[in-house]
Amino acid sequence: MKLSEKALGIKPSSTLSITEKAGVLRGEGKDVISFSVGEPDFDTPDHIKKAAIDAINEGFTKYTPAAGTVELRKAVAKKLKEDNGLDYDYTQIVISNGAKHSLVNALMAIVNPGDEVIIPAPFWLSYAEMVRIAGGTPVIAYTKAENNFELSREILESAYTDKTKAVIVTTPSNPTGMVLTEKCLREIADFAVEKDIIVIADEIYEKLIYSKDKKHISIASFGKEIYERTITVNGVSKSYAMTGWRIGYTASSKQIAKLMASMQSHMTSNPNSIAQMAALAAIEGPQDCVEDMREKFEERRDYIYDRVAKMPYLKTLKPEGAFYLFVDFSGTYGKKYNDTVLESAAQIGALLLDEELIAVVPCADFGMPDYIRFSYATSNENIKKGMDRLEDFISKLK
Ligand code: PLP
């Protein structure tokens, strides 16, 4: 039987498959330390859980409007005004099943067959597959480590064609942890307006910034023209340790919001009613839980960066946000681990898992085949143990 060519062309998520493999080894009784998953190890704060329990007890267990409850959309609009200086009416907000779903909605609402979407590399691996799911073509625009992975007009120009429909901008970044500067964001905004393309701004890590001289800036806040052509994506997964609740959202023009809500009404209907009540408590409730987690991540960032920066052969930049350390392993190529000559990050990732029992994410699918991503969203104890094992691996290289 001839199945969907589009579906056959989609690669499964390599981060999820590493997590699965680590799970299998753990099931065999092996003490695997995982640096692979991109989710906070903290528990969802109690007041958020309570809001969900109350929702169940009060019978808030039925369909809601497909785009989410008016109350939650209003709360998101208020948050965007207060935190990001963005003016949205609640009808411009669409609540979805996680930011992943919001991103797919956004792409499905704007992409026609043959349209190109620029994805600056290194990039979160799902973007390329999401563009394909929407029927478009991902075009990768490579940034450089020596420029802190900053995107520039020149790099955008090199990827731009008359088929370009949109560019995806992620700050803070998964996998690099870099936070784009205002200058860079203004350059991207000017480019988008001039070329009449849409910006999908993924701001899911906005609350997790550590460098004192960096702050989160929403690209849509630069003026009417860029506001009109930006789809801002955010959610509660990373800031409030709510990955399993599956609530994300978009803020966009009314026209695009209507398209997304309409597609969603046929595909998934509303996001889970109980999780929407939890997200409302997260967004409207006390924010000190976010700062507590941010502080803990900052401590871990400092520790893991210091450890890796001291190891021979490895190169890395100090992450400014999110919870990933992005490490260049090309300095180890040609060295031997036992009898194996090292030649790629993918091979090194497999060795680290099988021989040293640390699960990491080799970044070929993120557009950077010499790099490995370490998520430090795990306990201080695990990070220390994992870094001891990495150091051990490096010390065995000949
Ligand atoms: N955007 C980026 C850059 C991410 O790293 C992730 C999750 O890893 C998401 C979006 C998806 O978030 P959610 O869990 O809300 O779907």
Residues whose N, C-alpha, C, O or C-beta is under 5 A from the ligand:
A	BS01	PLP	G38 N97 G98 A99 K100 H101 W124 N174 D202 I204 G235 S237 T243 I247 G248
